[in-house]
Amino acid sequence: MSKTPDAFTRLINALKVLPNVGPKSAQRMAYQLLQHNREGAAELAGALQNALNLVHHCSGCNTFCENEQCEICADTGRDSRRLMIVHMPADVASMEAAHCHDGLYFVLMGQVSPAQGMDLNHIALEKLVSRLQNSAVEEIIIATNFTAEGDATAYVLSELFKNLPYKVSRLARGMPLGGELEYVDAGTLAQAVYERRLLKE
């Protein structure tokens, strides 16, 4: 019969769920929290529990929010004819900081990566199709990263829209090769939006 992990081991195992955190990093984090920052650990535990209870997906764009819709989707001043599709909520924040898109967003919450076993189930395609039904959207801007995964995701999306009545474009290659939206400066991001290329009229 397997032994139930003690509290410290359980904490280490829990920390390993974070991206890019292996066993040694998780162990260092656990030592740090329990030895030097128990107050911070308690705040982290409380904030995480609170987020689990209150945060859900926006009914419009699929990002994280506490209400039925996020602030952007609820803003009637946004241009509902243009929809920008991004990977993650951080990409929305980057676009908003660049002040180059006044339309709405849809957040895929993932990307396609056959090499990593991440198929279409790893992006919110069904929610996207549902979002587009009976909407005012005329133009779709595919704003995925310029990485192998981002390109694969953009291809899937362009195939999805191929026979649908939308003007489809993708960010221009002003974005650095291998670049992720979250880390690109506002000027480069704005230029990529302004010089986006059409994928379909």
Backbone hydrogen bonds, N-H to C=O, Kabsch-Sander energy under -0.5 kcal/mol:
donor,donor_aa,acceptor,acceptor_aa,energy
10,R,6,D,-2.5
11,L,7,A,-1.9
12,I,8,F,-2.1
13,N,9,T,-2.6
14,A,10,R,-2.1
15,L,11,L,-2.3
16,K,12,I,-1.3
17,V,14,A,-1.4
18,L,15,L,-1.6
21,V,18,L,-1.5
22,G,20,N,-0.6
26,A,22,G,-2.5
27,Q,23,P,-2.1
28,R,24,K,-2.3
29,M,25,S,-2.4
30,A,26,A,-2.3
31,Y,27,Q,-2.4
32,Q,28,R,-2.5
33,L,29,M,-2.7
34,L,30,A,-2.4
35,Q,31,Y,-2.8
36,H,32,Q,-2.0
37,N,32,Q,-1.0
37,N,33,L,-0.6
41,A,37,N,-2.2
42,A,38,R,-2.2
43,E,39,E,-2.1
44,L,40,G,-2.6
45,A,41,A,-2.5
46,G,42,A,-2.4
47,A,43,E,-2.7
48,L,44,L,-2.4
49,Q,45,A,-2.1
50,N,46,G,-2.5
51,A,47,A,-2.4
52,L,48,L,-2.2
53,N,49,Q,-1.6
54,L,50,N,-2.1
55,V,51,A,-2.6
56,H,65,C,-2.8
58,C,63,T,-3.1
59,S,68,E,-2.5
62,N,58,C,-1.2
65,C,56,H,-2.6
74,A,70,C,-1.8
75,D,71,E,-0.6
75,D,72,I,-1.0
76,T,74,A,-0.8
78,R,75,D,-1.5
79,D,102,D,-2.7
80,S,78,R,-1.0
82,R,79,D,-1.2
83,L,139,E,-2.6
84,M,104,L,-2.6
85,I,83,L,-0.5
85,I,141,I,-3.0
86,V,84,M,-0.5
86,V,106,F,-2.5
91,D,88,M,-1.5
92,V,88,M,-0.9
93,A,89,P,-1.8
94,S,90,A,-1.8
95,M,91,D,-2.2
96,E,92,V,-2.7
97,A,93,A,-2.0
98,A,94,S,-1.3
99,H,95,M,-0.7
99,H,96,E,-0.7
100,C,95,M,-1.0
104,L,79,D,-0.6
104,L,82,R,-2.6
106,F,84,M,-2.3
107,V,61,C,-3.4
108,L,86,V,-2.9
108,L,106,F,-0.6
109,M,87,H,-2.1
110,G,87,H,-0.9
112,V,149,E,-0.6
113,S,118,M,-2.9
116,Q,113,S,-1.3
117,G,114,P,-1.3
118,M,113,S,-2.6
119,D,117,G,-0.9
122,H,119,D,-2.2
123,I,120,L,-1.4
124,A,108,L,-1.3
125,L,120,L,-0.5
125,L,123,I,-2.1
128,L,124,A,-2.0
129,V,125,L,-2.7
130,S,126,E,-2.3
131,R,127,K,-2.4
132,L,128,L,-1.8
133,Q,129,V,-1.1
135,S,132,L,-1.7
138,E,81,R,-3.4
139,E,81,R,-2.6
140,I,167,K,-3.0
141,I,83,L,-2.8
142,I,140,I,-0.6
142,I,169,S,-3.5
143,A,85,I,-2.7
143,A,141,I,-0.8
146,F,179,G,-1.4
147,T,145,N,-1.3
151,D,147,T,-2.9
152,A,148,A,-2.1
153,T,149,E,-2.4
154,A,150,G,-2.5
155,Y,151,D,-2.2
156,V,152,A,-2.1
157,L,153,T,-2.3
158,S,154,A,-2.7
159,E,155,Y,-2.2
160,L,156,V,-1.9
161,F,157,L,-2.0
162,K,158,S,-0.6
162,K,159,E,-0.5
164,L,161,F,-1.9
166,Y,164,L,-2.2
167,K,138,E,-2.8
168,V,166,Y,-0.6
168,V,200,K,-2.5
169,S,140,I,-2.6
170,R,197,R,-2.4
171,L,142,I,-1.7
172,A,192,A,-2.2
175,M,172,A,-1.3
178,G,146,F,-2.8
179,G,176,P,-2.5
183,Y,180,E,-2.0
184,V,181,L,-1.4
189,L,185,D,-2.2
190,A,186,A,-2.7
191,Q,187,G,-2.2
192,A,188,T,-2.1
193,V,189,L,-1.8
194,Y,190,A,-2.5
195,E,191,Q,-2.0
196,R,193,V,-1.4
197,R,170,R,-2.1
199,L,168,V,-4.3
200,K,168,V,-2.0
